[in-house]
Amino acid sequence: MNSSKNRRNFIKNTAAASALSFISLSGIKAMTIKKERKFKMGLNPGAIGVKLDQEQLLEKASEYGFESIVAYSGTLAEWSDGQIDEFAAKMKSKHITWGASGLPMDFRKDKATFKKGLDGLPKHAEALQKAGVTRMSTWIMPTHAHLTYIENFKLHSKRLKEIARILGVYDIKFGLEYVGPKTLMARDKYAFIHTLAECKELYQSTGEPNIGVQLDSFHWFCAGETKADLLSLSKEEIITVDLNDARAGFSADEQLDGKRELPMATGVIDMQTFMDALVEIDYDGPTRAEPFNRALSDMDDAAALNATADAMKKAFKLVR
């Protein structure tokens, strides 16, 4: 990120600095303009083992203090325009916005499966557009059993470009999540994308303006990345964000993708740095928890929702 985006750089030139030299350090700090966080605390019930339909999701999000909800494109595609309008009005009355929708197709399999999914995508995208949903995301598997890195990269670039082009027609941004744990590298013969830099190379290779990254604090940690990596992104490149912590007693290289913690649970991940970077970037999209935690999933719905809300609120207090 260049210096013009540094929220603390309020002294524009040497002359200005000289003119302000008499001001005490506390006075300078008082004059510093602090950016407010613009991103929303989102709820993705499937990631915490809670089953809710779209309407139930809105009610629970409001009850537990969330600010955005994931969109179920399949449900919205079945609703009439009147149902969508009515639901949008309910969301507005509860001050809740849309988060991201999951990609409703599998692009990783054979050509026939991909084509079938691609043919059905416009129906989902149209419904999302009518409802006012502007974000969708999916993940990138960091290995492949048969394709080398270059072969897999070319396949992903081609297919993701086709998906992004369709979504672009409906004004939907498309986010790709890289998966960072090194323990997954032995899953298949060939390694693939598992860092932010590689993910950027992939989505930039498509040449589509509406494609970017789905950030996850857990994958950022496992990939050994820093604040500088995060600040290499513009807010337009970040489509959605997941907040998670990592298990205590394990190094970054020893973490398992399917065993994570709620944000702030262990303090293993430097959440302060992660959240500060989002504020500096001026990110304004949805931010949710995706811990894939067995203990959380085994709770009843109320307990899981309460634990998730508490963890997210604790993380958000870092930037207030």
MARPAKOL-180558 format. One record per residue (C-alpha): x, y negated, z negated; residue in one letter. Coordinates in steps of 0.2 Angstrom, whole numbers, plus 5000, padded with zeros to 4 digits. Layout:
XYZa
...
# end
This chain:
500050005000m
500749835004n
500949694991s
499449604997s
498349734989k
499249724972n
497849664960r
499149594949r
500049484962n
499149324959f
500749214961i
500849184979k
502549094981n
504049034971t
503348854969a
501748924961a
502749034950a
503848884944s
502248774941a
501548914930l
503148944921s
502548844905f
501148964903i
501349094889s
501449274893l
499749304885s
499049154896g
499649234912i
498849404907k
497249314903a
497249234921m
497549404929t
496049454939i
495549634935k
494649734948k
493049814942e
492749994947r
491550014961k
491450204962f
489950304955k
489850444942m
489150584953g
488250744948l
488550904958n
487651034949p
488251184958g
490051144953a
489551164934i
488451324936g
486851224935v
485451264948k
484351114952l
483351074968d
483450894975q
482050824965e
482650904949q
484350844952l
483750664953l
482850684936e
484250764927k
485550634934a
484450494927s
484250584911e
486150614908y
486750444914g
487450494931f
487450364945e
487450464961s
486950634967i
487450764980v
486250774995a
485550945000y
485450925019s
484451085021g
483151015010t
483050845017l
482950925035a
481351005029e
480550845022w
479450735032s
479950555034d
478650505021g
479450625008q
481150555012i
480550375009d
479650424993e
481150504986f
482250354991a
481150244982a
481250354966k
483150344968m
483150154969k
482050144954s
483250244944k
484750154950h
485450314958i
486350324974t
486850464986w
488450554984g
489150674998a
488350815006s
489250985009g
489551035027l
488051155031p
489051265043m
490651375043d
491951315055f
493251445050r
492551605058k
492451665076d
491851555091k
490051615091a
489851575072t
490651405075f
489551365090k
487951415081k
488351305066g
488851155078l
487151175087d
486251165071g
487251015063l
486250875072p
484650925063k
485550905046h
486450745051a
484850665057e
483950705040a
485450635030l
485450475040q
483550455037k
483850475019a
485350355019g
486650485016v
488350425023t
489550555017r
489950735020m
491450845015s
492151025016t
493751105011w
495351165020i
495951345016m
497751335012p
498251505020t
497751615035h
497951795038a
498351795057h
498651615063l
500351525061t
500351345054y
500351265071i
499051385078e
497951355063n
498251165064f
497751155082k
496151255079l
495651155064h
496050985073s
494951045088k
493451105078r
493450965065l
493550835079k
491950915086e
491050905069i
491650725066a
491050665083r
489250735079i
489250665062l
489850495069g
488350485080v
487350475063y
488450355054d
489150495042i
490950495036k
491750665035f
492950715021g
494250855021l
494850925004e
496650995003y
496851134991v
498451124981g
498851274969p
500351364974k
499651524967t
498551534983l
500051534994m
500251714993a
498451754997r
498751775016d
500251795027k
500351615033y
500351455023a
499351305028f
498851135023i
498951105004h
499550925002t
498850755005l
500150715018a
499750865028e
497850835026c
498150655033k
499150725048e
497650845051l
496250715051y
497250585060q
497550715074s
495750715078t
495750535083g
493950515075e
493750355065p
492450435053n
493550575046i
494650565030g
495050645014v
494050724999q
495250684984l
495350804969d
496350764954s
496750944951f
497450974969h
498350804967w
499150874952f
499551044959c
500350974974a
501550874964g
500950714970e
501050534962t
500150374962k
501150314977a
500350454987d
498650394982l
499050214986l
499550265003s
497650285007l
496450145011s
494750155003k
493950195020e
495050355021e
494250425004i
492650505007i
492250574990t
493250614974v
493250754962d
493850734944l
494550884935n
495850934922d
497051084922a
497251224909r
498551184895a
499951304894g
500251324912f
501351224924s
500751144940a
501451294950d
500551414939e
498751344940q
497351444947l
496051364959d
494651454951g
495051404933k
495051214930r
494451104916e
493250954914l
494150794916p
495050734900m
494850904892a
496650944890t
497650794895g
498750894907v
498250794922i
498750604921d
496950544923m
497450364919q
498550354934t
497350434945f
495850324940m
496950164941d
497450204959a
495550224963l
495250054956v
496749974965e
496250054982i
494549974978d
493650144981y
491750124981d
491150304984g
490550454973p
491550534960t
491050704952r
491750844942a
492051014950e
492951124937p
492451294942f
492451334923n
491751504917r
491451434899a
490451294907l
489551394919s
488951514905d
488151374895m
486351334897d
485951194909d
485651064896a
487351104887a
488251104904a
487550944909l
487850854893n
489650914892a
489950864910t
489150694907a
490250664892d
491850714901a
491450604915m
491050454904k
492650474895k
493650474911a
492750314917f
493150224901k
494950224907l
494550094920v
493249984910r
# end
